[in-house]
């Protein structure tokens, strides 16, 4: 039977959906509970019921709470082996398309988007590519669109870029000043940042490559299935899907629609 805390959590998530149309009802319960528990003190609340009351009656609260409910920050070229595998196994096939569309789902503050844009630039594909970068959090989308990161993070980004097989210097793509690194506008010209929810929205374009990494782990099984179904619908014939290192399609009802292209790096290809 549900505990009092679980009942309050359930009601809070329902209230968020009914009031703001953000659907967290099929997110993994343990992760959701952990994040909302972390939000209690910053919002001066002692229970989920108190937080629910504030969310319903104070419109300014929810945008701030959304930062607790989503995972906005990543790293550039996170898991370099994934990007190296994209270069070796996916890029040669992407070269056969006259134009390319790429979808980065759950883009957060944009580190993975710029990583892919740089990879495609290095491989000569960016001029004919449009990258859709989507997230449910408008605040993080704004940060992603700005392409500005603390300069202290650049050393780690640079090392990961090198390990990913980068054939240029990462410093070619940003300008550093006043403790910030601003990524080049020529990269952003090929990126469209847009609000999109894998829980409630539908397919919006046919794409050749989808990268959705470390997002599915926060969903329950039903929502994972919904998201993978969207990816299957969105991908063109023999299109490619990359997911996180701790994620799998093995238990999805759509698993038969995909073949493993790079097992360790979690890169799949849609079967014809």
Secondary structure, 3 states (H helix, E strand, C coil): CCCHHHHHHHHHHHHHHHHHCCCCCCECHHHHHHHHHHHHHHCCCCCHHHHHHHHHHCHHHHHHHHHHHCCCCCCCCCCHHHHHHHHHHHHHHHCCCCCEEEEEECCCCCHHHHHHHHHHHHCCCHHHEEEEEEECCHHHHHHHHHCEEEHHHHHHHHHHHHHCCCCCCHHHHEEEECCEEEECHHHHCCEEEEECCCCCCCCCCCEEEEEECCCHHHECHHHHHHHHHHHHHHEEEEEEEEECCCCCCCCCCCHHHEEEEECCCCEEEECC
